Amino acid sequence: MSDSNSQRLLIEATQDVYFNRALIAGTCLVLYDYLLTLPSEISEICNSKFTGAKVLFFVTRYSYIVYVLFLFALNFVTHPSQTVCRVVFYTHFAWSIPPHLGLYAIFTLRTYAIYQQSWLILVLLAITGVIQLISLALTPQVIYSTQRRVEHYVCCRIDPSCYR
């Protein structure tokens, strides 16, 4: 193996270690927050009438947990088959859309209310949100077609033998 290739592998491995540590720390903070606020959520939200705000709350809050579980699978499952790797990769991206959608809806409606229900603000924010969601939805296809194949992109981060 050449010196530059081993240097590149060392840099990638170091970046993966830092990313994984940040992922674990961030997830621990989010789960800690979820556990702290669960009693309030049960008493205030679960016992209230069914509204659009309640739907946005649940979509944003709980789809994020599913997304994080797939993110963990993507980063911590060792030596998956190509089929498993591809399924986890695309499912991970699919579950990244509902939390974004919920947050965009909440922030758009909030800003719309702050700006005295200006339709111009609502349309501008809706357009930017839709563009962002479309770009998010197209991300796996871009990675799959232009960078590397999915199994190389995801699974080779775990298995360095793919780089040989």
PyMOL commands that set and color helices and strands:
alter all, ss='L'
color gray80, all
select helices_A, chain A and resi 3-46+52-76+82-114+119-147+150-158+160-163
alter helices_A, ss='H'
color red, helices_A
deselect
rebuild
show_as cartoon
